[in-house]
Amino acid sequence: MFIMGFHFPASMGNQIDDNLVIEKMEDTIKDVSGVKAIKLTYGKQFENEMVYEKTDTVLGKALISYYTMQDPEQKEGSKYFIYTNRYQMSELAKKYDKDPETQALCSLFNGMDMFKLELV
């Protein structure tokens, strides 16, 4: 089973504990420093842009983790952000990040707009 790009053995079934996902996620970003925000560009023509500065939230850490794991040779610039990972991150963050800005972003991730993200 894959959750947010992390592999979990089939023997664990479909009910993977959130703490195991968060632990793997935090392991992927332990060597990442200097990220002040995540820039998101989205829409049918990528006409919308926002900057998410809450890098210490579960969602912020998940976005940083995704960026570092997706095409790891590319260290700069924007990367496409696929729907499955957005949805899984959104569901995890809804449980742990209660601030209104993060909750609004989670709702946005549940839509079908295309997204790119970049670390700034």
LOVOVO-961827 format. One record per atom (N, C-alpha, C): residue in one letter; x, y, z. Coordinates in Angstrom, 1 decimal. Example, Ala and Ser with C-alpha at 12.3 -4.5 7.8 and 13.67 -1.06 7.14 Angstrom:
> a 13.2 -5.7 7.8 $
> a 12.3 -4.5 7.8 $
> a 13.2 -3.3 7.8 $
> s 12.8 -2.2 7.1 $
> s 13.7 -1.1 7.1 $
> s 12.9 0.0 7.9 $
***
This chain:
> m 0.8 -1.2 0.0 $
> m 0.0 0.0 0.0 $
> m 0.9 1.2 0.0 $
> f 0.5 2.2 -0.8 $
> f 1.2 3.5 -0.8 $
> f 0.3 4.6 -0.3 $
> i 0.9 5.4 0.6 $
> i 0.2 6.5 1.2 $
> i 1.2 7.7 1.1 $
> m 0.8 8.7 0.4 $
> m 1.6 9.9 0.2 $
> m 3.0 9.6 -0.4 $
> g 3.0 8.5 -1.2 $
> g 4.3 8.1 -1.8 $
> g 5.1 7.1 -1.0 $
> f 4.7 6.9 0.3 $
> f 5.4 6.0 1.1 $
> f 4.8 4.6 1.0 $
> h 5.7 3.6 0.9 $
> h 5.3 2.2 0.8 $
> h 5.1 1.6 2.2 $
> f 4.0 0.9 2.4 $
> f 3.7 0.1 3.6 $
> f 3.4 -1.3 3.2 $
> p 3.9 -2.3 3.9 $
> p 3.7 -3.7 3.6 $
> p 2.2 -4.0 3.5 $
> a 1.9 -4.9 2.6 $
> a 0.5 -5.4 2.5 $
> a 0.0 -6.0 3.8 $
> s 0.9 -6.6 4.5 $
> s 0.5 -7.3 5.8 $
> s -0.1 -6.3 6.8 $
> m 0.1 -5.0 6.6 $
> m -0.4 -4.0 7.5 $
> m -1.9 -3.7 7.1 $
> g -2.4 -4.2 6.0 $
> g -3.7 -3.9 5.6 $
> g -4.0 -2.5 5.1 $
> n -5.2 -2.1 5.1 $
> n -5.6 -0.8 4.6 $
> n -5.7 0.2 5.7 $
> q -5.5 -0.1 6.9 $
> q -5.6 0.8 8.0 $
> q -4.2 1.2 8.6 $
> i -3.5 2.0 7.9 $
> i -2.2 2.4 8.3 $
> i -2.4 3.6 9.3 $
> d -1.7 3.4 10.5 $
> d -1.8 4.4 11.5 $
> d -1.2 5.8 11.0 $
> d -1.8 6.9 11.3 $
> d -1.4 8.2 10.9 $
> d 0.0 8.5 11.4 $
> n 0.3 8.0 12.6 $
> n 1.7 8.3 13.2 $
> n 2.8 7.7 12.4 $
> l 2.5 6.5 11.8 $
> l 3.5 5.9 10.9 $
> l 3.8 6.7 9.6 $
> v 2.7 7.2 9.1 $
> v 2.9 8.1 7.9 $
> v 3.6 9.4 8.3 $
> i 3.3 10.0 9.4 $
> i 3.9 11.2 9.8 $
> i 5.4 11.0 10.1 $
> e 5.7 9.8 10.7 $
> e 7.1 9.5 11.0 $
> e 7.9 9.4 9.7 $
> k 7.4 8.6 8.7 $
> k 8.1 8.5 7.4 $
> k 8.2 9.9 6.8 $
> m 7.2 10.7 6.8 $
> m 7.2 12.0 6.2 $
> m 8.3 12.9 6.9 $
> e 8.4 12.9 8.2 $
> e 9.4 13.7 8.9 $
> e 10.8 13.2 8.6 $
> d 11.0 11.9 8.4 $
> d 12.3 11.3 8.1 $
> d 12.8 11.9 6.7 $
> t 11.9 12.1 5.8 $
> t 12.3 12.6 4.5 $
> t 12.7 14.1 4.5 $
> i 12.3 14.8 5.5 $
> i 12.6 16.3 5.5 $
> i 13.6 16.6 6.6 $
> k 14.2 15.7 7.3 $
> k 15.1 16.0 8.5 $
> k 16.3 16.8 8.0 $
> d 16.7 16.6 6.8 $
> d 17.9 17.3 6.2 $
> d 17.6 18.5 5.4 $
> v 16.3 18.9 5.4 $
> v 15.9 20.0 4.6 $
> v 15.8 21.2 5.5 $
> s 16.5 22.3 5.1 $
> s 16.4 23.5 5.9 $
> s 16.3 24.7 5.0 $
> g 15.9 25.8 5.7 $
> g 15.8 27.1 5.0 $
> g 14.5 27.3 4.2 $
> v 13.5 26.4 4.3 $
> v 12.3 26.6 3.6 $
> v 11.4 27.5 4.4 $
> k 11.1 28.6 3.8 $
> k 10.3 29.6 4.6 $
> k 8.8 29.5 4.2 $
> a 8.5 29.0 3.0 $
> a 7.2 28.9 2.5 $
> a 7.1 27.9 1.3 $
> i 5.9 27.6 0.9 $
> i 5.6 26.8 -0.3 $
> i 4.7 27.6 -1.2 $
> k 5.2 27.8 -2.4 $
> k 4.4 28.5 -3.4 $
> k 3.6 27.5 -4.2 $
> l 2.3 27.7 -4.3 $
> l 1.4 26.9 -5.0 $
> l 0.8 27.7 -6.2 $
> t 0.9 27.1 -7.4 $
> t 0.3 27.7 -8.6 $
> t -0.7 26.6 -9.0 $
> y -2.0 27.1 -9.3 $
> y -3.0 26.1 -9.6 $
> y -4.1 26.7 -10.5 $
> g -4.9 25.9 -11.1 $
> g -6.0 26.3 -12.0 $
> g -5.8 25.5 -13.3 $
> k -6.8 25.7 -14.1 $
> k -6.7 25.1 -15.5 $
> k -5.5 25.5 -16.3 $
> q -5.2 26.8 -16.1 $
> q -4.0 27.4 -16.8 $
> q -3.0 27.8 -15.9 $
> f -3.0 27.3 -14.6 $
> f -2.1 27.8 -13.6 $
> f -2.2 29.3 -13.3 $
> e -3.4 29.8 -13.4 $
> e -3.6 31.2 -13.3 $
> e -3.7 31.8 -11.9 $
> n -3.8 30.9 -10.9 $
> n -3.9 31.3 -9.5 $
> n -2.6 30.9 -8.8 $
> e -2.2 31.8 -7.8 $
> e -1.0 31.6 -7.0 $
> e -1.3 31.9 -5.6 $
> m -0.7 31.1 -4.7 $
> m -0.7 31.5 -3.3 $
> m 0.6 31.0 -2.6 $
> v 0.9 31.6 -1.5 $
> v 2.1 31.2 -0.8 $
> v 1.6 30.7 0.6 $
> y 2.0 29.5 0.9 $
> y 1.7 28.9 2.2 $
> y 2.9 28.9 3.1 $
> e 2.8 29.7 4.2 $
> e 4.0 29.9 5.1 $
> e 4.0 29.0 6.3 $
> k 3.1 28.2 6.5 $
> k 3.0 27.4 7.7 $
> k 3.8 26.0 7.5 $
> t 5.1 26.2 7.4 $
> t 5.9 25.0 7.1 $
> t 6.1 24.0 8.3 $
> d 5.6 24.4 9.5 $
> d 5.7 23.5 10.6 $
> d 4.5 22.7 10.9 $
> t 3.5 22.9 10.1 $
> t 2.2 22.1 10.2 $
> t 2.4 20.7 9.5 $
> v 1.5 19.8 9.8 $
> v 1.5 18.5 9.1 $
> v 1.4 18.7 7.6 $
> l 0.6 19.6 7.1 $
> l 0.4 19.9 5.7 $
> l 1.7 20.5 5.1 $
> g 2.3 21.5 5.8 $
> g 3.5 22.1 5.4 $
> g 4.6 21.1 5.3 $
> k 4.8 20.2 6.2 $
> k 5.8 19.2 6.2 $
> k 5.5 18.2 5.1 $
> a 4.3 17.9 4.9 $
> a 3.9 16.9 3.8 $
> a 4.2 17.5 2.4 $
> l 4.0 18.8 2.2 $
> l 4.3 19.4 1.0 $
> l 5.8 19.5 0.7 $
> i 6.6 19.8 1.8 $
> i 8.0 19.8 1.6 $
> i 8.5 18.4 1.3 $
> s 8.0 17.4 2.0 $
> s 8.4 16.0 1.8 $
> s 8.1 15.6 0.3 $
> y 6.9 15.9 -0.2 $
> y 6.5 15.6 -1.5 $
> y 7.5 16.2 -2.5 $
> y 7.8 17.5 -2.3 $
> y 8.7 18.2 -3.2 $
> y 10.1 17.5 -3.3 $
> t 10.6 17.1 -2.1 $
> t 11.9 16.5 -2.1 $
> t 12.0 15.1 -2.7 $
> m 10.8 14.4 -2.5 $
> m 10.8 13.0 -3.0 $
> m 10.4 12.9 -4.5 $
> q 9.7 13.9 -5.0 $
> q 9.2 13.9 -6.4 $
> q 10.4 14.4 -7.3 $
> d 10.9 13.6 -8.1 $
> d 12.0 14.0 -9.0 $
> d 13.1 14.6 -8.2 $
> p 13.8 13.8 -7.3 $
> p 14.8 14.4 -6.4 $
> p 16.0 15.1 -7.0 $
> e 16.3 14.8 -8.3 $
> e 17.4 15.4 -9.0 $
> e 17.1 16.9 -9.2 $
> q 15.8 17.3 -9.3 $
> q 15.5 18.7 -9.5 $
> q 15.4 19.3 -8.1 $
> k 16.3 20.2 -7.9 $
> k 16.4 20.9 -6.6 $
> k 15.7 22.2 -6.5 $
> e 15.4 22.8 -7.7 $
> e 14.7 24.1 -7.8 $
> e 13.6 24.1 -8.8 $
> g 12.8 25.2 -8.7 $
> g 11.7 25.3 -9.7 $
> g 10.4 24.6 -9.2 $
> s 9.4 24.7 -10.0 $
> s 8.1 24.1 -9.6 $
> s 8.0 22.7 -10.1 $
> k 7.2 21.9 -9.4 $
> k 7.0 20.5 -9.7 $
> k 5.5 20.3 -9.7 $
> y 5.0 19.4 -10.6 $
> y 3.6 19.1 -10.7 $
> y 3.2 18.3 -9.4 $
> f 2.0 18.5 -8.9 $
> f 1.5 17.9 -7.7 $
> f 0.3 17.1 -8.0 $
> i 0.4 15.8 -8.0 $
> i -0.6 14.9 -8.4 $
> i -1.8 14.8 -7.4 $
> y -3.0 14.5 -8.0 $
> y -4.2 14.5 -7.2 $
> y -4.2 13.5 -6.0 $
> t -3.7 12.3 -6.2 $
> t -3.8 11.3 -5.2 $
> t -3.0 11.7 -3.9 $
> n -1.8 12.3 -4.1 $
> n -1.1 12.7 -3.0 $
> n -1.7 13.9 -2.3 $
> r -2.3 14.8 -3.1 $
> r -3.0 16.0 -2.6 $
> r -4.1 15.6 -1.7 $
> y -4.9 14.6 -2.2 $
> y -6.1 14.1 -1.4 $
> y -5.6 13.5 -0.1 $
> q -4.6 12.6 -0.2 $
> q -4.1 12.0 1.0 $
> q -3.5 13.0 2.0 $
> m -2.8 13.9 1.6 $
> m -2.2 15.0 2.5 $
> m -3.3 15.8 3.1 $
> s -4.3 16.1 2.3 $
> s -5.5 16.9 2.8 $
> s -6.2 16.1 3.9 $
> e -6.4 14.9 3.7 $
> e -7.2 14.1 4.7 $
> e -6.4 14.0 6.0 $
> l -5.0 13.8 5.9 $
> l -4.2 13.8 7.1 $
> l -4.2 15.1 7.8 $
> a -4.0 16.2 7.0 $
> a -3.9 17.5 7.6 $
> a -5.2 18.0 8.3 $
> k -6.3 17.6 7.7 $
> k -7.6 17.9 8.3 $
> k -7.7 17.4 9.7 $
> k -7.1 16.3 10.0 $
> k -7.1 15.8 11.4 $
> k -6.2 16.5 12.4 $
> y -5.1 17.0 11.9 $
> y -4.1 17.5 12.8 $
> y -3.9 19.1 12.7 $
> d -4.2 19.7 11.6 $
> d -4.0 21.1 11.5 $
> d -5.3 21.8 11.5 $
> k -5.6 22.5 12.6 $
> k -6.9 23.1 12.8 $
> k -7.1 24.5 12.4 $
> d -5.9 25.2 12.0 $
> d -6.0 26.6 11.6 $
> d -6.8 26.8 10.3 $
> p -7.6 27.9 10.2 $
> p -8.4 28.1 9.1 $
> p -7.7 28.2 7.7 $
> e -6.5 28.7 7.7 $
> e -5.8 28.8 6.4 $
> e -5.5 27.4 5.9 $
> t -5.0 26.5 6.8 $
> t -4.7 25.1 6.3 $
> t -6.0 24.4 6.0 $
> q -7.0 24.5 6.7 $
> q -8.3 23.9 6.4 $
> q -8.8 24.3 5.0 $
> a -8.7 25.6 4.7 $
> a -9.1 26.1 3.4 $
> a -8.3 25.5 2.3 $
> l -7.0 25.4 2.5 $
> l -6.1 24.8 1.5 $
> l -6.4 23.3 1.3 $
> c -6.7 22.6 2.4 $
> c -7.1 21.2 2.3 $
> c -8.4 21.1 1.4 $
> s -9.3 22.0 1.6 $
> s -10.5 22.0 0.8 $
> s -10.2 22.2 -0.7 $
> l -9.3 23.1 -0.9 $
> l -8.8 23.4 -2.3 $
> l -8.2 22.2 -2.9 $
> f -7.4 21.4 -2.2 $
> f -6.8 20.2 -2.7 $
> f -7.7 19.1 -3.1 $
> n -8.9 19.2 -2.5 $
> n -9.9 18.1 -2.9 $
> n -10.5 18.4 -4.3 $
> g -10.3 19.5 -4.8 $
> g -10.8 19.8 -6.2 $
> g -9.9 19.2 -7.3 $
> m -10.4 19.4 -8.5 $
> m -9.7 18.8 -9.6 $
> m -8.7 19.7 -10.4 $
> d -8.5 20.9 -9.8 $
> d -7.5 21.8 -10.4 $
> d -6.1 21.2 -10.5 $
> m -5.3 21.6 -11.5 $
> m -3.9 21.1 -11.5 $
> m -3.1 22.0 -10.6 $
> f -2.1 21.5 -10.0 $
> f -1.2 22.2 -9.1 $
> f 0.2 22.0 -9.4 $
> k 1.0 23.1 -9.2 $
> k 2.5 23.0 -9.2 $
> k 2.9 23.5 -7.8 $
> l 4.0 23.0 -7.3 $
> l 4.5 23.6 -6.0 $
> l 6.0 23.8 -6.1 $
> e 6.4 24.8 -5.3 $
> e 7.8 25.2 -5.3 $
> e 8.2 25.6 -3.9 $
> l 9.3 25.2 -3.4 $
> l 9.8 25.7 -2.1 $
> l 10.5 27.0 -2.2 $
> v 10.2 27.9 -1.3 $
> v 10.8 29.2 -1.3 $
> v 11.3 29.6 0.1 $
***
